[in-house]
Amino acid sequence: MKFKCCENLLHTLNFQHVGLLACGFTFWGDYYGEVFSIEDYKKERDKLIAKFKAGEMPELCSTCGILTEREWDESIGLSGCEVTNRPRCSVCDCMYCIATDADPEKKKQYNNYKPYDIKPVLLNLRKNNIFLPNCRFDINGGEVAEYPVEELQWLVYIAMKQKSPMSFLSSGIKFSQTLCDALHLLDTSLMVSVDAGTEKTYEKVKRVKGAFNKVWKNLAEYIKSADKNPNSRVVIKYIIIPDINDNVEEAQKFIQKCLEINCKNIAVSIELHFKRNHYHEKVSGHLKETIEFFNNYKKENLKLYYAPEAHEYFNFQLS
């Protein structure tokens, strides 16, 4: 039957420090790396899918912009596996962080959290042939560059064994040789959200001093590694934050910094809470001008696109 849903809900798992999820939906809240049966997972997943078949649109999905109505493959298998069981990030304190909501107490808890061992559960999924061909391994955080080196290397190794593409989210502040190696050896995407073209704005967004030049230096090294592999890419992201970086001058300086280090991929998004709270409203002023600037910017050998979570929203603003 046709019903409105998405690939993430049907065929991905997110190993969070707060539970086992598919996108923003929790299957098991008290989850600490236990090996689970595939049948138990199927029961929980099918409960969720039944709600979508009944047309019960959760509020969480109402401003997502990714849901699609069509015939879906409901078989059990993972096209994406997100490892996010290490929430520690001591290098910055992003004002828009969706994990901590900029709450210093929550940030402190995350940085002191003792993570579980992800290896046994991933090996069990592999043994049960749950990973579909080309299942993507998304390694996030926290800050992936703060993962223990041996664990990060192991995750790269299992992706190699699976012949799976990988993606990483990083602030780019702390350099990781393992990320360089993955970009060189595997089908790998590294996304770094810089969100600024000037040091002053960067420090306001990231709430850290002395990291702006470090980030661009590290990005240049990552891009050199990615250039050795036609299947890899480094994506530099600009999350538009109203009243902070929503002006054309900042956006122009950001693009100039990207060009200086031979960046070939730029993703543009919008701050999540603003999008949720103003999803059906047309914007104006600096924000509208910034959206239009990115939409109209064209340069040879540079791919500039909307991040998936912002695609529908930006199209609405430009309509």
C-alpha positions as CSV (number, residue, x, y, z in Angstrom):
1,M,0.0,0.0,0.0
2,K,1.0,3.6,-0.5
3,F,1.6,5.6,2.7
4,K,3.7,8.6,3.7
5,C,7.0,7.7,5.3
6,C,10.8,7.9,4.7
7,E,13.8,5.7,4.3
8,N,15.2,6.8,7.6
9,L,12.3,5.4,9.6
10,L,12.1,2.1,7.7
11,H,15.7,1.2,7.1
12,T,18.1,3.1,9.4
13,L,19.2,2.7,13.1
14,N,20.8,5.4,15.2
15,F,22.8,4.2,18.2
16,Q,22.5,7.2,20.5
17,H,23.8,7.5,24.0
18,V,20.2,8.0,25.1
19,G,18.7,5.0,23.3
20,L,18.2,3.2,20.1
21,L,16.4,5.3,17.5
22,A,15.4,5.6,13.9
23,C,15.7,9.3,13.1
24,G,14.0,11.0,16.0
25,F,11.9,8.0,17.1
26,T,13.0,5.9,20.0
27,F,12.7,2.1,19.9
28,W,14.4,1.5,23.3
29,G,15.1,4.4,25.6
30,D,17.1,2.5,28.1
31,Y,19.7,1.1,25.7
32,Y,23.4,0.8,26.5
33,G,24.8,-1.3,23.7
34,E,23.0,-4.6,24.4
35,V,22.8,-7.2,21.6
36,F,19.2,-7.4,20.6
37,S,17.2,-9.9,18.5
38,I,16.2,-8.9,15.0
39,E,12.6,-10.0,15.7
40,D,12.4,-7.6,18.7
41,Y,13.6,-4.8,16.5
42,K,11.1,-5.7,13.8
43,K,8.2,-5.6,16.3
44,E,9.2,-2.1,17.5
45,R,9.8,-0.8,14.0
46,D,6.4,-2.1,12.7
47,K,4.6,-0.4,15.6
48,L,6.0,2.9,14.3
49,I,5.2,2.2,10.7
50,A,1.6,1.2,11.6
51,K,1.1,4.8,12.8
52,F,2.2,6.2,9.5
53,K,0.0,3.8,7.6
54,A,-2.9,5.0,9.7
55,G,-2.1,8.6,8.6
56,E,-0.9,9.6,12.1
57,M,1.6,12.3,11.3
58,P,3.9,12.9,14.4
59,E,4.6,16.5,15.1
60,L,8.3,15.8,14.7
61,C,7.8,15.0,11.0
62,S,5.4,17.9,10.2
63,T,8.2,20.3,9.4
64,C,10.8,17.8,8.2
65,G,10.2,18.1,4.5
66,I,11.5,14.6,3.7
67,L,8.4,12.4,4.0
68,T,7.2,10.9,0.7
69,E,4.0,9.1,-0.2
70,R,4.7,6.0,-2.2
71,E,4.9,2.2,-2.1
72,W,7.6,1.3,0.5
73,D,9.8,-1.7,0.9
74,E,8.9,-2.9,4.4
75,S,11.5,-5.7,4.6
76,I,14.0,-5.7,7.4
77,G,17.4,-4.4,6.4
78,L,19.5,-1.3,7.0
79,S,20.6,1.1,4.4
80,G,22.0,3.4,7.0
81,C,23.6,2.8,10.4
82,E,24.3,5.9,12.6
83,V,26.9,5.6,15.4
84,T,26.3,8.5,17.9
85,N,27.0,6.8,21.2
86,R,29.8,9.2,22.1
87,P,28.2,12.6,22.8
88,R,31.4,14.2,24.1
89,C,32.4,17.5,22.4
90,S,34.9,19.6,24.3
91,V,36.2,21.7,21.4
92,C,33.2,24.0,20.9
93,D,29.7,24.8,22.1
94,C,27.6,25.6,19.1
95,M,24.7,28.0,19.9
96,Y,22.3,25.8,17.7
97,C,23.4,22.4,19.0
98,I,20.3,20.1,18.7
99,A,21.8,17.7,21.3
100,T,22.3,20.1,24.1
101,D,20.0,23.0,23.1
102,A,22.9,25.2,24.3
103,D,22.2,24.1,27.9
104,P,25.5,24.1,29.9
105,E,24.3,21.5,32.3
106,K,23.4,19.1,29.5
107,K,26.7,19.8,27.8
108,K,28.5,18.9,31.0
109,Q,26.6,15.7,31.3
110,Y,27.3,14.7,27.7
111,N,31.0,15.4,28.1
112,N,31.2,13.2,31.2
113,Y,29.1,10.4,29.8
114,K,30.6,6.9,29.8
115,P,29.8,5.4,26.4
116,Y,28.9,1.8,25.8
117,D,30.9,-0.5,23.5
118,I,29.4,-0.4,20.0
119,K,31.3,-3.3,18.5
120,P,29.3,-6.3,19.7
121,V,26.0,-5.0,18.5
122,L,27.4,-4.0,15.0
123,L,29.0,-7.4,14.7
124,N,25.7,-9.1,15.6
125,L,23.9,-7.1,12.9
126,R,26.6,-8.1,10.4
127,K,26.3,-11.7,11.4
128,N,22.6,-11.6,10.8
129,N,23.0,-10.0,7.3
130,I,21.0,-6.9,8.3
131,F,23.3,-4.5,6.5
132,L,22.0,-4.0,3.0
133,P,24.5,-3.7,0.1
134,N,26.1,-0.2,0.3
135,C,24.6,0.4,3.8
136,R,26.0,3.8,4.8
137,F,27.9,4.1,8.1
138,D,27.4,7.5,9.6
139,I,29.8,8.3,12.4
140,N,28.7,11.3,14.4
141,G,28.9,12.6,17.9
142,G,29.7,14.7,19.9
143,E,32.9,15.3,18.0
144,V,34.2,12.3,16.0
145,A,37.8,13.6,16.2
146,E,37.5,13.0,20.0
147,Y,36.6,9.3,19.6
148,P,39.4,6.9,20.8
149,V,41.6,6.5,17.8
150,E,41.4,2.7,18.0
151,E,37.6,2.7,18.0
152,L,37.4,5.2,15.1
153,Q,39.9,3.0,13.1
154,W,37.7,-0.1,13.9
155,L,34.6,1.6,12.5
156,V,36.5,2.5,9.3
157,Y,37.7,-1.1,9.2
158,I,34.2,-2.6,9.5
159,A,32.9,-0.3,6.8
160,M,35.8,-1.5,4.5
161,K,34.8,-5.1,5.3
162,Q,31.2,-4.3,4.3
163,K,32.3,-2.3,1.3
164,S,30.1,0.4,2.7
165,P,30.3,4.2,2.2
166,M,31.0,6.3,5.3
167,S,30.0,9.8,6.5
168,F,31.4,11.8,9.4
169,L,30.2,15.0,11.1
170,S,32.9,17.1,12.7
171,S,33.5,20.6,13.8
172,G,36.8,20.4,12.1
173,I,38.6,22.1,15.0
174,K,40.5,19.0,16.1
175,F,42.4,17.2,13.3
176,S,42.0,13.5,12.9
177,Q,44.4,11.4,10.8
178,T,41.8,8.6,10.7
179,L,39.4,10.9,8.9
180,C,42.1,11.7,6.4
181,D,42.7,8.0,5.9
182,A,39.0,7.2,5.4
183,L,38.7,10.0,2.8
184,H,41.7,8.6,1.0
185,L,40.7,4.9,1.1
186,L,36.9,4.7,1.2
187,D,33.8,6.2,-0.4
188,T,33.6,8.9,2.4
189,S,31.8,12.1,3.0
190,L,33.0,14.5,5.7
191,M,30.7,17.4,6.6
192,V,32.0,20.3,8.6
193,S,29.6,23.1,9.6
194,V,31.5,26.4,9.7
195,D,28.6,28.8,9.3
196,A,30.7,31.9,9.0
197,G,33.2,33.7,6.8
198,T,34.7,35.8,9.6
199,E,36.3,35.0,12.9
200,K,34.0,37.3,14.8
201,T,30.8,35.6,13.6
202,Y,32.4,32.1,14.0
203,E,33.2,32.8,17.6
204,K,29.6,33.9,18.2
205,V,28.1,30.8,16.6
206,K,30.6,28.2,17.9
207,R,31.2,30.0,21.3
208,V,34.9,29.2,21.2
209,K,38.0,31.4,20.8
210,G,41.0,30.8,18.6
211,A,39.6,28.0,16.4
212,F,38.5,29.8,13.2
213,N,41.9,29.6,11.4
214,K,42.5,26.1,12.7
215,V,39.3,24.9,11.1
216,W,40.2,26.1,7.6
217,K,43.7,24.7,7.9
218,N,42.3,21.3,8.9
219,L,39.7,21.5,6.1
220,A,42.4,22.1,3.6
221,E,44.2,18.9,4.7
222,Y,41.0,16.9,4.5
223,I,40.2,18.2,1.0
224,K,43.7,17.2,-0.1
225,S,43.0,13.6,1.1
226,A,39.6,13.6,-0.6
227,D,41.1,14.7,-3.8
228,K,43.0,11.5,-4.0
229,N,39.8,9.5,-4.1
230,P,37.1,10.3,-6.8
231,N,34.4,8.8,-4.5
232,S,35.2,11.0,-1.5
233,R,34.2,14.5,-0.7
234,V,34.4,17.2,2.0
235,V,31.3,19.2,2.4
236,I,31.4,22.6,4.2
237,K,28.1,23.6,5.6
238,Y,26.5,27.0,6.3
239,I,23.6,26.9,8.6
240,I,21.8,30.2,8.3
241,I,21.0,31.6,11.8
242,P,18.6,34.5,11.8
243,D,20.1,37.7,13.3
244,I,23.6,36.1,13.5
245,N,24.9,35.2,10.0
246,D,21.9,35.9,7.8
247,N,23.6,38.6,5.7
248,V,25.1,38.5,2.2
249,E,28.4,39.9,3.3
250,E,29.1,37.1,5.7
251,A,27.9,34.5,3.1
252,Q,30.2,36.0,0.5
253,K,33.2,35.8,2.8
254,F,32.3,32.2,3.7
255,I,32.3,31.2,0.1
256,Q,35.6,33.0,-0.5
257,K,37.2,31.0,2.3
258,C,35.8,27.8,0.8
259,L,37.3,28.7,-2.6
260,E,40.7,29.5,-1.1
261,I,41.1,25.8,0.1
262,N,39.7,24.3,-3.1
263,C,36.3,23.3,-1.6
264,K,34.0,21.7,-4.2
265,N,30.9,21.1,-2.1
266,I,28.9,23.5,0.0
267,A,25.6,22.6,1.8
268,V,23.3,25.4,3.0
269,S,20.8,24.8,5.8
270,I,18.6,26.8,8.2
271,E,18.7,26.7,12.0
272,L,16.4,23.9,13.1
273,H,14.4,25.6,15.8
274,F,13.7,28.6,13.6
275,K,12.5,26.4,10.8
276,R,10.1,24.5,13.1
277,N,8.7,27.6,14.6
278,H,8.3,29.5,11.3
279,Y,7.9,26.7,8.8
280,H,4.9,28.2,7.0
281,E,5.9,31.8,7.2
282,K,7.6,33.8,4.4
283,V,10.7,35.6,5.5
284,S,12.0,39.0,4.5
285,G,15.0,41.4,4.9
286,H,18.5,40.0,5.5
287,L,17.4,36.5,5.8
288,K,15.5,36.5,2.5
289,E,18.5,38.2,0.8
290,T,20.9,35.5,2.1
291,I,18.7,32.7,0.9
292,E,18.5,34.3,-2.5
293,F,22.2,34.9,-2.6
294,F,23.0,31.2,-2.1
295,N,20.3,30.2,-4.5
296,N,21.7,32.4,-7.3
297,Y,25.4,31.7,-6.6
298,K,27.0,29.8,-9.5
299,K,30.7,28.9,-9.9
300,E,32.3,26.3,-12.1
301,N,33.7,23.2,-10.2
302,L,31.7,24.2,-7.0
303,K,28.5,22.3,-6.1
304,L,26.3,24.4,-3.8
305,Y,23.1,22.8,-2.7
306,Y,20.5,22.8,0.0
307,A,20.9,20.3,2.8
308,P,18.0,17.7,2.7
309,E,16.4,19.0,5.9
310,A,16.2,22.5,4.4
311,H,15.3,21.8,0.8
312,E,11.5,22.1,1.1
313,Y,11.8,25.1,3.3
314,F,14.1,27.1,1.0
315,N,12.0,26.2,-2.1
316,F,8.9,27.6,-0.2
317,Q,10.8,30.8,0.5
318,L,11.8,31.2,-3.1
319,S,8.5,30.4,-4.6
